[in-house]
Structures are given as C-alpha cells and as structure tokens.
Amino acid sequence: MELNFRNRRVLITGHTGFKGAWLSLWLERLGAHLSGIALDPRTERDVFVLSGIGQRMRDYRADIRNLDAVLHIFDQEQPEVVFHLAAQPLVLPSYEDPVGTFATNTQGTVHILEAIRQTPSVRAAVLITTDKCYENREWVYGYRETDPMGGHDPYSASKGAAELVIAAYRRSFFHQPGSPAIASARAGNVVGGGDWAEYRLVPDIARALESGQPLDIRSPNAVRPWQHVLEPLGGYLLLAQRLLDAPERYAEAWNFGPLPHSIQPVRAVCDAFFEYFRQHSPETQNHPGWRDISSPDQPHEAGLLMLDISKAIHRLRWQPALTFSEMVALTADWYARYRSEPVRELCLEQIQTYERLWAERC
C-alpha cells in the first residue's frame, strides 16, 4: 500500500469513535501530525480511551453542528488532509432522533466542507458516508457509485443527502485547478475490536459472551457486506494518497466493500463468532448463542445490501485482503485479549498484520 503521510498535517473528525480511533492509530504509525474534532468517547472501553491515542494528537472536543467551532479548529490546525468520519452512525437511533441525525450527518458535512473551503492549507479530503446512501431496491447485485442516492430511514437518507452536498460543493467550489481534491467513500458493515456501540452486531455478541446471556437478533436473514475495519480504512488512506498525487483523477465517489465471500446473512456472522469463542475461550463453551426475535412490527431495515467495488479495484488498485474467517478471527482475537494486554500494542500488532497480508495478496 503506497502511503506517505509522514509529517503531513492530518485532521480527523470523529476520531474518538470506533473507526476514527483505528484510523488515528494507523496514521500516527505512518508519522502524520494528527488533530481531531469529536464528541467524547461513548464508553471507557472504546479503542480511543484504551489505546491512549488522544494523548498523541491534538484532541479537540467540539460538535460538528457548531460551524464557528469547526472553523476555529481548522484555522488553528491548517490541515493538509482531512478525513471526515464524525456522524450519528446508527439506523435505529435515527428513528428516535431524526432531527439530530440530519443535523449531524447532513448539515455537519456542510460545515466540514465549508471549513475546507475557507482553509487554504487543505489539499485533499475524504468524506465518509455509508453503503446505505443508495436508493435500496434489494437488488441481487452490488450498487455502483453512479446509482441514485436514497434512503428509507432517517440515517440512510441523511447520508444520501450528505453525498449530494459533497457533489454540490465539489462542482461549485472545488473544480478549479489547485482546489482541494474532495472524494466521498462508501463502506459496508464494518467490524473490529473495540466497538461497543449499541445496536451493532459484534458489540452485541461481545456483551452477550461477557454476560452469559443469549443474543437476541432482530433480522437474522438480512444480508450485509461485512468487512474488518482495517479494510475500508486502508481504502480511505490509499484514496487520500491518490488525491494528493493526482487530484484531478480521483475527486469523486468510491465504494469500499468486501469480496463476495464476505457478503453474508446476520445468522452466519453470529454462528462464526460464537464458534470461534467456543474453540478458543473455554469459559464460553456452554454459551447459549443467539435467538431470533424478529417481528413484523419492527422498524424497517434493508434486507439485502451489497456494493460493487470494481471501480476501486481497477482504478485505485485497492481490494480487500482478508477472508471472512480471517475477519472473524482478527476481530474476536481483539475482544479475547483486550482485558489482559496493552490495547495500543494490540491494535498496532493487528495493523501490522493487516499491512503484511495486504502487501502479500493485493
């Protein structure tokens, strides 16, 4: 993976979150000068807290809904590269707080783009949305970057709207030579160590294993493009590098999803994780596993969702490096070890493992 971030000023929004903390650790390993804008981490067990990465970067606590605060931080830091990950990232809470979801995911993206527009130092920005930004027709083939935006629920719609905002800013303000190169990135269902968010499958599995209680599953047959967190993060980093090297060629939307073998129903992911722990953790031998609690009255969630990653494979020279079983093993290994080992070293070990596998296979 051709990455050169040494001594570059990089700003990450959402750096206290699951993906943001892993990205911060990877960029710090690559020698970047880091700053971040985010709310407080959700729990004391988050990767951000346990790894101590906040002590190795300039850590700003601010809400991206506050434009003045965002502009002030950009003015202070004068970043060269921006990764925008801050979001309300969950479908079910978006039903409970649609106004806050749109304010964060759509208007917050406007604020980041406006800060980029007003900060002369910025050369490249990768703004992360989601695979759920597409108008989902439950197709049996993957969505391409040119397919229409949509969204049945407030979360998905807010991200589809964010994609329209990004495209509008690119065409209106960032189309001249010398302008910042702006790209959006759409990833699937991401798993990995240190995610403790509510309403997410792998954190729910980890909590069920710790409590000894069965895991309740709402939609066991829903099919998702599962991938380890380091897969799309590697794509974001490679995309940012391409934007720096050839801005006129890569400033557009990109999908970062798994290969077909990792597009699996929820039930298959549950079975794989519980089987891994039964084999590797004797104390979980008698865990009852999961049970189906699906109901016709539950809030709508997509049943089938897949991404076409042909564009990233052929033009960015990016592709996933992990098999489905390796994704499960790497994730489960983190949860099995985090209480007894230094989390920073554990995360860096997994990043190094991924870098090696990517170099060998891609």
Rosetta blueprint (number, residue, H / E / L):
1 M L
2 E L
3 L L
4 N L
5 F L
6 R L
7 N L
8 R L
9 R E
10 V E
11 L E
12 I E
13 T E
14 G L
15 H L
16 T L
17 G L
18 F H
19 K H
20 G H
21 A H
22 W H
23 L H
24 S H
25 L H
26 W H
27 L H
28 E H
29 R H
30 L L
31 G L
32 A L
33 H E
34 L E
35 S E
36 G E
37 I E
38 A E
39 L L
40 D L
41 P L
42 R L
43 T L
44 E L
45 R L
46 D L
47 V H
48 F H
49 V H
50 L H
51 S H
52 G L
53 I H
54 G H
55 Q H
56 R H
57 M L
58 R E
59 D E
60 Y E
61 R E
62 A L
63 D L
64 I L
65 R L
66 N L
67 L H
68 D H
69 A H
70 V H
71 L H
72 H H
73 I H
74 F H
75 D H
76 Q H
77 E H
78 Q L
79 P L
80 E L
81 V E
82 V E
83 F E
84 H E
85 L L
86 A L
87 A L
88 Q L
89 P L
90 L L
91 V H
92 L H
93 P H
94 S H
95 Y H
96 E H
97 D L
98 P H
99 V H
100 G H
101 T H
102 F H
103 A H
104 T H
105 N H
106 T H
107 Q H
108 G H
109 T H
110 V H
111 H H
112 I H
113 L H
114 E H
115 A H
116 I H
117 R H
118 Q L
119 T L
120 P L
121 S L
122 V L
123 R L
124 A E
125 A E
126 V E
127 L E
128 I E
129 T L
130 T L
131 D H
132 K H
133 C H
134 Y E
135 E L
136 N L
137 R L
138 E L
139 W L
140 V L
141 Y L
142 G L
143 Y E
144 R L
145 E L
146 T L
147 D L
148 P L
149 M E
150 G L
151 G L
152 H L
153 D L
154 P H
155 Y H
156 S H
157 A H
158 S H
159 K H
160 G H
161 A H
162 A H
163 E H
164 L H
165 V H
166 I H
167 A H
168 A H
169 Y H
170 R H
171 R H
172 S H
173 F H
174 F L
175 H L
176 Q L
177 P L
178 G L
179 S L
180 P L
181 A E
182 I E
183 A E
184 S E
185 A E
186 R E
187 A E
188 G L
189 N E
190 V E
191 V E
192 G L
193 G L
194 G L
195 D L
196 W L
197 A L
198 E L
199 Y L
200 R L
201 L H
202 V H
203 P H
204 D H
205 I H
206 A H
207 R H
208 A H
209 L H
210 E H
211 S H
212 G L
213 Q L
214 P L
215 L E
216 D E
217 I E
218 R L
219 S L
220 P L
221 N L
222 A L
223 V E
224 R E
225 P E
226 W E
227 Q E
228 H E
229 V L
230 L H
231 E H
232 P H
233 L H
234 G H
235 G H
236 Y H
237 L H
238 L H
239 L H
240 A H
241 Q H
242 R H
243 L H
244 L H
245 D H
246 A L
247 P H
248 E H
249 R H
250 Y H
251 A L
252 E L
253 A E
254 W E
255 N E
256 F E
257 G L
258 P L
259 L L
260 P H
261 H H
262 S H
263 I E
264 Q E
265 P E
266 V H
267 R H
268 A H
269 V H
270 C H
271 D H
272 A H
273 F H
274 F H
275 E H
276 Y H
277 F H
278 R H
279 Q H
280 H H
281 S L
282 P H
283 E H
284 T H
285 Q L
286 N L
287 H L
288 P L
289 G L
290 W E
291 R E
292 D E
293 I L
294 S L
295 S L
296 P L
297 D L
298 Q L
299 P L
300 H L
301 E L
302 A L
303 G L
304 L E
305 L L
306 M L
307 L E
308 D L
309 I L
310 S H
311 K H
312 A H
313 I H
314 H H
315 R H
316 L H
317 R L
318 W L
319 Q L
320 P L
321 A L
322 L L
323 T L
324 F H
325 S H
326 E H
327 M H
328 V H
329 A H
330 L H
331 T H
332 A H
333 D H
334 W H
335 Y H
336 A H
337 R H
338 Y L
339 R L
340 S L
341 E L
342 P L
343 V H
344 R H
345 E H
346 L H
347 C H
348 L H
349 E H
350 Q H
351 I H
352 Q H
353 T H
354 Y H
355 E H
356 R H
357 L H
358 W H
359 A H
360 E H
361 R H
362 C L
